[in-house]
Amino acid sequence: MDEDVEEYELVLTKPEDELTDAERNYWYLRRALLETAGEYDLDEEWFTDHNEYIMKIYNYFRNDFQNSNEAETPEEQQMLVEGQKSLNMLAKSIERTGMFDIAVYRDFCLIVEHFVEKQIKPERRDMLAEMLEKSLSIKD
């Protein structure tokens, strides 16, 4: 956990003009994952305020998990399977209530964070970050 926080702060302290678009969008993703995965306090108000952004992350990773046939190891395949299960639970939650279930979303974020951090090659991670730039259209 401390290691995650150090990495998060390291990106924050890097001058903005030195960040590539991929690094910037990856940092936004990391921040969202850390916040929603419980590294920071998460309350209903935060969740409601960020619902549109969260929906974009959800849709992005739904597509990525559903379209990925790139698992090269049993661990990667397991992460894809777990990601699909979590996405299905989120979809049911959205259908039922029109909102995300926070506990399910936290689980999903932990899976996605692990998928992004541990299970994919750096060049694939860079590609995901570049795709985030296009699909999320995050601005400063």
N, C-alpha and C positions, 0 to 999 in steps of 0.2 A: 504494500500500500504506500509506504513512504517513497518507494522507487517510482510509483506512478505519479505522485505529487511532484517529485523532483523533475521528472520528465515534462510534466505539465508546466511547471514554472520556468524551466529552461526555454521552452518555446515562447512563453510570454515575455521573457527578457530579451529575446532576439529582436533587433530593430525591425520594425514593420517593413521598411523598404528592402530588407535583405531576405524576406520570406518569398519563396516562390508561390504561385497560385496554389499548387498542390499542397505545399506545406501549410499555407494559411487555411485551406479548407479542411485539411486533416486535423489541424488544431481546433477548428470549430467543432468538428465531429468528436474529437477527444473530449472537449469541454462539455458537450452535450451528453456524451456517454458517462463521464464522471459525475456530472450533476444528477442525471436520472438514475444512475446506478447506486446512488446513496453516498457518494463521497462528500456531498454537500447536502444541506437540508432541502428537502423537497416537500412542498405543501401543495394543496389543491390550487391555490392562486397561481403559483409558478406554473403548474401543469396546464391550467386553463390558458394562461397568457402565452404559452409556448406550443399550444396544440397544433397550430398550422405547421410550425417548423418540425415538430415531432412527426407529424403525418408525412412530411416530405422524406424524412429519414426512414420512416417505416416503409414507404413506397419504394424508395431506392433499394433498401436491403431486401425487400420482398422480391423485387425483380432480380436482384443479384443472386439471392439464394435459389430462386426458382430456375434461373437460367444457367446456373453454374454446373458444368460437367468437368470441372478442372481439378477435382480432388485427386491428389497424387498419393496420399497416404491414408491409412485407416483413420488416423486422428482427424484429418481434414474432412473425410467423409462423415465421421461422427458429428463434427461441428455443423456440417450442412444439414444433417438429419435433425439435430437439436434446434437449429435455426428454423427449419421448416415447421417443427412442432410448435415452437414459440410463436411463429408468425400465424399459424392456424388458430392458436389460442387468442392472439390479439384480434384477428379477424372476427372471431365469434364474439369477443367482448365489444367490438365496435358495432357489429350488427345488433347486438342485444341492447346496448345503452347509447350508442352514438358517440361514445368516448372511449379512450383507452382505459384499461384497468391498470392502475399504477404498478401494482405488484408484478403483474405479467410483463409490463413494459420494462421494469427493472431487470427481470430475468433475461428478457430479450437483449437488453443493452449489454449485460455481462457476456452473453454469448457472442454478440456482434463484436464487442471489444476484444474478446479472445480471438475471434476469427480474424479481425483486422491485425491485431498485434502479433499473434503467435503462429497462425496457421497458414499464412500466405507469404509468398516471396516479396521482398521489398519492391521489386518492379511492379508486381500486381497491386501492392498497396498504393504505390504512386498512381497507377492507372485508376484505382478506385477513387482516390482523392481528386484526380482530374475530372472524373465523371461526376463527383459530388459538385464540383464547381458549376458544371453545366446543368445538373438536375436540380440542385438546391438554389442556385442563383443567390448565394449568400453575399451580402455586401457589408462593409464596415459600418 
